Amino acid sequence: GEESCVKVAVSSDSRSEPKKQDNAKQLDDFTLSFLVVIERGNRFGWLLRAQPPYSTEGLRAYSFSLTIDDSKPARLFIAGKILPGGENLDASPDGEVRIEDFEQRTDALQVEAVVTGSKFKYTFTRQALETAVGPRSSSPGFARPIPPVTLADRNQTYHHGTVGLLGVEKPGGAIHIESIHVKPSWKWFF
């Protein structure tokens, strides 16, 4: 399978329209991974199984968001919706990402999604910003994947599609994504 990698930074100050991507590859099953730093704000989102045509109106895809609450230590939650309409995906266990000792100002998250049909198995691993690796590397749960959170569409609305970023929720928010890797799963044909 092919693997692709891009570097992006997203800010709520961006005012660009999505580019037409008629040549975008429609993915079947795949693994998506990215490293994200939530610089400002408490929520960001991405799309999986996005369907052409790609436009901000009438978007057809699975939409995912990761939210950080204000508690100490911070708690993280992942949620998924079917677009259009906004029907929630089923979450198991409950959508809470149980990462020990997460500190938004010093930590990054390695996100991995194994996408099989309309099931999305997410694993999160807490990393540290380059400036904080020393002190954070000895904190509980550092660089250890947490038990996965699975979201699923029982109606199996979309079976293929592309990957996209939604960005941050509120003005002034910003995220930094080190890299996005998309690796299609092997398919055997007889």
Solvent accessible surface area in square Angstrom, and as a share of the most:
residue,aa,sasa,rsa
1,G,66,0.64
2,E,113,0.51
3,E,101,0.45
4,S,65,0.42
5,C,71,0.43
6,V,79,0.46
7,K,161,0.68
8,V,49,0.28
9,A,77,0.60
10,V,28,0.16
11,S,34,0.22
12,S,26,0.17
13,D,91,0.47
14,S,73,0.47
15,R,204,0.75
16,S,99,0.64
17,E,129,0.58
18,P,69,0.44
19,K,163,0.69
20,K,165,0.70
21,Q,86,0.38
22,D,117,0.61
23,N,139,0.71
24,A,29,0.23
25,K,127,0.54
26,Q,70,0.31
27,L,23,0.11
28,D,76,0.39
29,D,31,0.16
30,F,0,0.00
31,T,39,0.23
32,L,2,0.01
33,S,19,0.12
34,F,3,0.01
35,L,41,0.20
36,V,1,0.01
37,V,15,0.09
38,I,6,0.03
39,E,90,0.41
40,R,126,0.46
41,G,42,0.40
42,N,52,0.26
43,R,92,0.34
44,F,2,0.01
45,G,4,0.04
46,W,1,0.00
47,L,14,0.07
48,L,0,0.00
49,R,0,0.00
50,A,5,0.04
51,Q,16,0.07
52,P,61,0.38
53,P,112,0.70
54,Y,42,0.16
55,S,48,0.31
56,T,92,0.53
57,E,148,0.66
58,G,60,0.57
59,L,34,0.17
60,R,100,0.36
61,A,0,0.00
62,Y,0,0.00
63,S,17,0.11
64,F,1,0.00
65,S,24,0.16
66,L,0,0.00
67,T,26,0.15
68,I,4,0.02
69,D,41,0.21
70,D,132,0.68
71,S,46,0.30
72,K,174,0.74
73,P,84,0.53
74,A,13,0.10
75,R,110,0.40
76,L,1,0.00
77,F,64,0.27
78,I,6,0.03
79,A,47,0.36
80,G,3,0.03
81,K,83,0.35
82,I,15,0.07
83,L,39,0.19
84,P,83,0.52
85,G,81,0.78
86,G,25,0.24
87,E,90,0.40
88,N,101,0.52
89,L,12,0.06
90,D,58,0.30
91,A,41,0.32
92,S,67,0.43
93,P,87,0.55
94,D,84,0.43
95,G,4,0.04
96,E,27,0.12
97,V,2,0.01
98,R,124,0.45
99,I,14,0.07
100,E,104,0.47
101,D,44,0.23
102,F,5,0.02
103,E,45,0.20
104,Q,51,0.23
105,R,184,0.67
106,T,20,0.12
107,D,1,0.01
108,A,3,0.02
109,L,1,0.01
110,Q,55,0.24
111,V,0,0.00
112,E,68,0.30
113,A,0,0.00
114,V,58,0.34
115,V,1,0.00
116,T,75,0.44
117,G,26,0.25
118,S,11,0.07
119,K,107,0.45
120,F,0,0.00
121,K,93,0.39
122,Y,0,0.00
123,T,33,0.19
124,F,0,0.00
125,T,16,0.09
126,R,1,0.00
127,Q,53,0.23
128,A,15,0.12
129,L,50,0.25
130,E,162,0.73
131,T,134,0.78
132,A,9,0.07
133,V,68,0.39
134,G,55,0.52
135,P,103,0.65
136,R,30,0.11
137,S,52,0.34
138,S,101,0.65
139,S,16,0.10
140,P,75,0.47
141,G,14,0.13
142,F,32,0.13
143,A,49,0.38
144,R,151,0.55
145,P,90,0.56
146,I,22,0.11
147,P,106,0.66
148,P,56,0.35
149,V,3,0.02
150,T,31,0.18
151,L,2,0.01
152,A,27,0.21
153,D,6,0.03
154,R,171,0.62
155,N,97,0.50
156,Q,104,0.46
157,T,61,0.35
158,Y,21,0.08
159,H,104,0.47
160,H,75,0.34
161,G,0,0.00
162,T,12,0.07
163,V,42,0.24
164,G,23,0.22
165,L,54,0.27
166,L,89,0.44
167,G,4,0.04
168,V,24,0.14
169,E,88,0.39
170,K,121,0.51
171,P,128,0.80
172,G,38,0.36
173,G,2,0.02
174,A,6,0.05
175,I,3,0.01
176,H,62,0.27
177,I,1,0.01
178,E,69,0.31
179,S,21,0.14
180,I,17,0.09
181,H,59,0.27
182,V,19,0.11
183,K,100,0.42
184,P,36,0.23
185,S,48,0.31
186,W,176,0.62
187,K,90,0.38
188,W,195,0.69
189,F,176,0.73
190,F,236,0.98
